[in-house]
Amino acid sequence: MVECIRLLPHGYRTVLNLYAIEGYSHKEIADMLEIEESTSRSQYTRAKAMLENILIRRKLIDKPKEDFQWLPFALKNS
């Protein structure tokens, strides 16, 4: 999983880590990174989709998107 996360673009990976793993809010992330809160939300959403595609391509998951339980350690949903 960590190897797959490392494949994400830097901005996506940063927001994903801060939100899903470290538990910061999108508001807090926006303040830290000096970006809009909406940018944090969209990068998080795009990071999840990109990570899901990477996991599917590497045959680590095979579920369609609607059934995918995203990151079992995620603290909250977007």
Secondary structure as the mmCIF struct_conf table of DSSP 4:
data_model
#
loop_
_struct_conf.conf_type_id
_struct_conf.id
_struct_conf.beg_label_comp_id
_struct_conf.beg_label_asym_id
_struct_conf.beg_label_seq_id
_struct_conf.end_label_comp_id
_struct_conf.end_label_asym_id
_struct_conf.end_label_seq_id
HELX_RH_AL_P HELX_RH_AL_P1 VAL A 2 ARG A 6
TURN_TY1_P TURN_TY1_P1 LEU A 7 LEU A 7
BEND BEND1 LEU A 8 LEU A 8
HELX_RH_AL_P HELX_RH_AL_P2 HIS A 10 LEU A 16
HELX_RH_PI_P HELX_RH_PI_P1 ASN A 17 ILE A 21
TURN_TY1_P TURN_TY1_P2 GLU A 22 GLU A 22
HELX_RH_AL_P HELX_RH_AL_P3 HIS A 26 LEU A 33
TURN_TY1_P TURN_TY1_P3 GLU A 34 GLU A 34
HELX_RH_AL_P HELX_RH_AL_P4 GLU A 37 ARG A 57
TURN_TY1_P TURN_TY1_P4 ARG A 58 LYS A 59
BEND BEND2 LEU A 60 LEU A 60
HELX_RH_3T_P HELX_RH_3T_P1 LYS A 65 ASP A 67
TURN_TY1_P TURN_TY1_P5 PRO A 72 PHE A 73
#
